[in-house]
């Protein structure tokens, strides 16, 4: 009777790891979008101690 050794499992483990990696698709690239919002609101416009 043949007794399996740890070295016999290495090729099987290698294929179990390699096959899914080879079949993986390249991820879809999302566009890089940057939105810049500028306003002329200053710190003094937020609060006034004089009362409008």
Backbone atoms as SQL, in Angstrom:
CREATE TABLE atoms (id INTEGER PRIMARY KEY, chain TEXT, resi INTEGER, resn TEXT, atom TEXT, x REAL, y REAL, z REAL);
INSERT INTO atoms VALUES
  (1, 'A', 1, 'UNK', 'N', 0.845, -1.185, 0.000),
  (2, 'A', 1, 'UNK', 'CA', 0.000, 0.000, 0.000),
  (3, 'A', 1, 'UNK', 'C', 0.891, 1.248, 0.000),
  (4, 'A', 2, 'UNK', 'N', 0.486, 2.242, -0.803),
  (5, 'A', 2, 'UNK', 'CA', 1.266, 3.476, -0.946),
  (6, 'A', 2, 'UNK', 'C', 0.857, 4.451, 0.148),
  (7, 'A', 3, 'UNK', 'N', 1.834, 4.991, 0.851),
  (8, 'A', 3, 'UNK', 'CA', 1.565, 5.964, 1.902),
  (9, 'A', 3, 'UNK', 'C', 1.911, 7.353, 1.356),
  (10, 'A', 4, 'UNK', 'N', 0.948, 8.263, 1.372),
  (11, 'A', 4, 'UNK', 'CA', 1.142, 9.599, 0.817),
  (12, 'A', 4, 'UNK', 'C', 2.015, 10.437, 1.738),
  (13, 'A', 5, 'UNK', 'N', 2.940, 11.163, 1.160),
  (14, 'A', 5, 'UNK', 'CA', 3.841, 12.031, 1.903),
  (15, 'A', 5, 'UNK', 'C', 3.453, 13.485, 1.656),
  (16, 'A', 6, 'UNK', 'N', 3.984, 14.364, 2.479),
  (17, 'A', 6, 'UNK', 'CA', 3.684, 15.792, 2.344),
  (18, 'A', 6, 'UNK', 'C', 4.175, 16.329, 1.003),
  (19, 'A', 7, 'UNK', 'N', 5.286, 15.821, 0.501),
  (20, 'A', 7, 'UNK', 'CA', 5.810, 16.284, -0.784),
  (21, 'A', 7, 'UNK', 'C', 4.887, 15.933, -1.939),
  (22, 'A', 8, 'UNK', 'N', 4.050, 14.930, -1.787),
  (23, 'A', 8, 'UNK', 'CA', 3.107, 14.546, -2.837),
  (24, 'A', 8, 'UNK', 'C', 1.971, 15.559, -2.956),
  (25, 'A', 9, 'UNK', 'N', 1.713, 16.296, -1.897),
  (26, 'A', 9, 'UNK', 'CA', 0.614, 17.262, -1.902),
  (27, 'A', 9, 'UNK', 'C', 1.023, 18.628, -2.448),
  (28, 'A', 10, 'UNK', 'N', 2.296, 18.916, -2.544),
  (29, 'A', 10, 'UNK', 'CA', 2.750, 20.231, -3.003),
  (30, 'A', 10, 'UNK', 'C', 2.274, 20.562, -4.419),
  (31, 'A', 11, 'UNK', 'N', 2.407, 19.648, -5.400),
  (32, 'A', 11, 'UNK', 'CA', 1.898, 19.995, -6.741),
  (33, 'A', 11, 'UNK', 'C', 0.389, 20.232, -6.760),
  (34, 'A', 12, 'UNK', 'N', -0.339, 19.461, -5.995),
  (35, 'A', 12, 'UNK', 'CA', -1.801, 19.630, -5.952),
  (36, 'A', 12, 'UNK', 'C', -2.149, 20.985, -5.338),
  (37, 'A', 13, 'UNK', 'N', -1.477, 21.342, -4.251),
  (38, 'A', 13, 'UNK', 'CA', -1.723, 22.633, -3.608),
  (39, 'A', 13, 'UNK', 'C', -1.337, 23.776, -4.541),
  (40, 'A', 14, 'UNK', 'N', -0.251, 23.613, -5.281),
  (41, 'A', 14, 'UNK', 'CA', 0.167, 24.649, -6.233),
  (42, 'A', 14, 'UNK', 'C', -0.869, 24.880, -7.307),
  (43, 'A', 15, 'UNK', 'N', -1.425, 23.814, -7.847),
  (44, 'A', 15, 'UNK', 'CA', -2.460, 23.965, -8.877),
  (45, 'A', 15, 'UNK', 'C', -3.734, 24.578, -8.306),
  (46, 'A', 16, 'UNK', 'N', -4.069, 24.240, -7.079),
  (47, 'A', 16, 'UNK', 'CA', -5.281, 24.808, -6.457),
  (48, 'A', 16, 'UNK', 'C', -5.151, 26.316, -6.272),
  (49, 'A', 17, 'UNK', 'N', -3.936, 26.794, -6.109),
  (50, 'A', 17, 'UNK', 'CA', -3.708, 28.231, -5.954),
  (51, 'A', 17, 'UNK', 'C', -3.561, 28.909, -7.311),
  (52, 'A', 18, 'UNK', 'N', -2.890, 28.253, -8.256),
  (53, 'A', 18, 'UNK', 'CA', -2.550, 28.883, -9.532),
  (54, 'A', 18, 'UNK', 'C', -3.736, 28.985, -10.485),
  (55, 'A', 19, 'UNK', 'N', -4.584, 27.994, -10.537),
  (56, 'A', 19, 'UNK', 'CA', -5.676, 27.991, -11.529),
  (57, 'A', 19, 'UNK', 'C', -6.634, 29.166, -11.322),
  (58, 'A', 20, 'UNK', 'N', -7.147, 29.433, -10.120),
  (59, 'A', 20, 'UNK', 'CA', -8.020, 30.605, -9.970),
  (60, 'A', 20, 'UNK', 'C', -7.307, 31.918, -10.280),
  (61, 'A', 21, 'UNK', 'N', -6.019, 31.994, -9.960),
  (62, 'A', 21, 'UNK', 'CA', -5.273, 33.225, -10.244),
  (63, 'A', 21, 'UNK', 'C', -5.133, 33.439, -11.742),
  (64, 'A', 22, 'UNK', 'N', -4.979, 32.379, -12.500),
  (65, 'A', 22, 'UNK', 'CA', -4.846, 32.502, -13.948),
  (66, 'A', 22, 'UNK', 'C', -6.173, 32.863, -14.607),
  (67, 'A', 23, 'UNK', 'N', -7.270, 32.464, -13.996),
  (68, 'A', 23, 'UNK', 'CA', -8.590, 32.725, -14.578),
  (69, 'A', 23, 'UNK', 'C', -9.160, 34.069, -14.151),
  (70, 'A', 24, 'UNK', 'N', -8.534, 34.755, -13.224),
  (71, 'A', 24, 'UNK', 'CA', -9.055, 36.026, -12.727),
  (72, 'A', 24, 'UNK', 'C', -9.035, 37.077, -13.835),
  (73, 'A', 25, 'UNK', 'N', -10.107, 37.826, -13.920),
  (74, 'A', 25, 'UNK', 'CA', -10.207, 38.883, -14.925),
  (75, 'A', 25, 'UNK', 'C', -9.571, 40.159, -14.387),
  (76, 'A', 26, 'UNK', 'N', -9.153, 41.004, -15.305),
  (77, 'A', 26, 'UNK', 'CA', -8.598, 42.290, -14.908),
  (78, 'A', 26, 'UNK', 'C', -9.722, 43.160, -14.362),
  (79, 'A', 27, 'UNK', 'N', -9.514, 43.798, -13.223),
  (80, 'A', 27, 'UNK', 'CA', -10.584, 44.617, -12.644),
  (81, 'A', 27, 'UNK', 'C', -10.923, 45.809, -13.546),
  (82, 'A', 28, 'UNK', 'N', -12.192, 46.184, -13.523),
  (83, 'A', 28, 'UNK', 'CA', -12.650, 47.316, -14.320),
  (84, 'A', 28, 'UNK', 'C', -12.108, 48.588, -13.683),
  (85, 'A', 29, 'UNK', 'N', -11.482, 49.426, -14.487),
  (86, 'A', 29, 'UNK', 'CA', -10.914, 50.662, -13.968),
  (87, 'A', 29, 'UNK', 'C', -12.006, 51.729, -13.876),
  (88, 'A', 30, 'UNK', 'N', -12.147, 52.297, -12.703),
  (89, 'A', 30, 'UNK', 'CA', -13.108, 53.367, -12.480),
  (90, 'A', 30, 'UNK', 'C', -12.459, 54.698, -12.875),
  (91, 'A', 31, 'UNK', 'N', -13.240, 55.612, -13.442),
  (92, 'A', 31, 'UNK', 'CA', -12.661, 56.912, -13.783),
  (93, 'A', 31, 'UNK', 'C', -12.348, 57.713, -12.515),
  (94, 'A', 32, 'UNK', 'N', -11.279, 58.477, -12.583),
  (95, 'A', 32, 'UNK', 'CA', -10.920, 59.353, -11.461),
  (96, 'A', 32, 'UNK', 'C', -11.620, 60.693, -11.667),
  (97, 'A', 33, 'UNK', 'N', -12.519, 61.020, -10.761),
  (98, 'A', 33, 'UNK', 'CA', -13.291, 62.263, -10.863),
  (99, 'A', 33, 'UNK', 'C', -13.000, 63.099, -9.622),
  (100, 'A', 34, 'UNK', 'N', -12.606, 64.340, -9.835),
  (101, 'A', 34, 'UNK', 'CA', -12.348, 65.272, -8.737),
  (102, 'A', 34, 'UNK', 'C', -13.280, 66.464, -8.913),
  (103, 'A', 35, 'UNK', 'N', -14.048, 66.759, -7.884),
  (104, 'A', 35, 'UNK', 'CA', -14.964, 67.902, -7.919),
  (105, 'A', 35, 'UNK', 'C', -14.414, 68.952, -6.966),
  (106, 'A', 36, 'UNK', 'N', -14.180, 70.136, -7.480),
  (107, 'A', 36, 'UNK', 'CA', -13.682, 71.240, -6.668),
  (108, 'A', 36, 'UNK', 'C', -14.772, 72.300, -6.616),
  (109, 'A', 37, 'UNK', 'N', -15.221, 72.608, -5.410),
  (110, 'A', 37, 'UNK', 'CA', -16.258, 73.611, -5.219),
  (111, 'A', 37, 'UNK', 'C', -15.621, 74.796, -4.509),
  (112, 'A', 38, 'UNK', 'N', -15.696, 75.959, -5.121),
  (113, 'A', 38, 'UNK', 'CA', -15.108, 77.167, -4.536),
  (114, 'A', 38, 'UNK', 'C', -16.207, 78.206, -4.328),
  (115, 'A', 39, 'UNK', 'N', -16.123, 78.913, -3.215),
  (116, 'A', 39, 'UNK', 'CA', -17.112, 79.931, -2.893),
  (117, 'A', 39, 'UNK', 'C', -16.368, 81.095, -2.236),
  (118, 'A', 40, 'UNK', 'N', -16.948, 82.270, -2.303),
  (119, 'A', 40, 'UNK', 'CA', -16.287, 83.423, -1.713),
  (120, 'A', 40, 'UNK', 'C', -16.783, 83.682, -0.286),
  (121, 'A', 41, 'UNK', 'N', -17.328, 82.682, 0.356),
  (122, 'A', 41, 'UNK', 'CA', -17.790, 82.794, 1.722),
  (123, 'A', 41, 'UNK', 'C', -16.582, 82.793, 2.649),
  (124, 'A', 42, 'UNK', 'N', -16.424, 83.834, 3.423),
  (125, 'A', 42, 'UNK', 'CA', -15.305, 83.937, 4.347),
  (126, 'A', 42, 'UNK', 'C', -15.726, 83.625, 5.762),
  (127, 'A', 43, 'UNK', 'N', -14.730, 83.554, 6.658),
  (128, 'A', 43, 'UNK', 'CA', -15.017, 83.244, 8.056),
  (129, 'A', 43, 'UNK', 'C', -15.897, 84.306, 8.696),
  (130, 'A', 44, 'UNK', 'N', -15.687, 85.550, 8.325),
  (131, 'A', 44, 'UNK', 'CA', -16.473, 86.642, 8.889),
  (132, 'A', 44, 'UNK', 'C', -17.932, 86.620, 8.439),
  (133, 'A', 45, 'UNK', 'N', -18.221, 85.975, 7.335),
  (134, 'A', 45, 'UNK', 'CA', -19.600, 85.897, 6.842),
  (135, 'A', 45, 'UNK', 'C', -20.437, 84.858, 7.587),
  (136, 'A', 46, 'UNK', 'N', -19.797, 83.961, 8.290),
  (137, 'A', 46, 'UNK', 'CA', -20.523, 82.917, 8.996),
  (138, 'A', 46, 'UNK', 'C', -21.138, 83.420, 10.294),
  (139, 'A', 47, 'UNK', 'N', -20.471, 84.353, 10.981),
  (140, 'A', 47, 'UNK', 'CA', -20.945, 84.812, 12.274),
  (141, 'A', 47, 'UNK', 'C', -20.660, 86.302, 12.404),
  (142, 'A', 48, 'UNK', 'N', -21.642, 86.989, 12.833),
  (143, 'A', 48, 'UNK', 'CA', -21.445, 88.427, 13.037),
  (144, 'A', 48, 'UNK', 'C', -21.962, 88.787, 14.421),
  (145, 'A', 49, 'UNK', 'N', -21.108, 89.391, 15.246),
  (146, 'A', 49, 'UNK', 'CA', -21.513, 89.770, 16.601),
  (147, 'A', 49, 'UNK', 'C', -22.359, 91.039, 16.596),
  (148, 'A', 50, 'UNK', 'N', -22.428, 91.759, 15.462),
  (149, 'A', 50, 'UNK', 'CA', -23.197, 92.999, 15.379),
  (150, 'A', 50, 'UNK', 'C', -24.676, 92.716, 15.217),
  (151, 'A', 51, 'UNK', 'N', -25.053, 91.520, 14.806),
  (152, 'A', 51, 'UNK', 'CA', -26.454, 91.215, 14.537),
  (153, 'A', 51, 'UNK', 'C', -26.863, 91.847, 13.225),
  (154, 'A', 52, 'UNK', 'N', -27.283, 91.136, 12.314),
  (155, 'A', 52, 'UNK', 'CA', -27.563, 91.597, 10.956),
  (156, 'A', 52, 'UNK', 'C', -28.507, 92.721, 11.034);
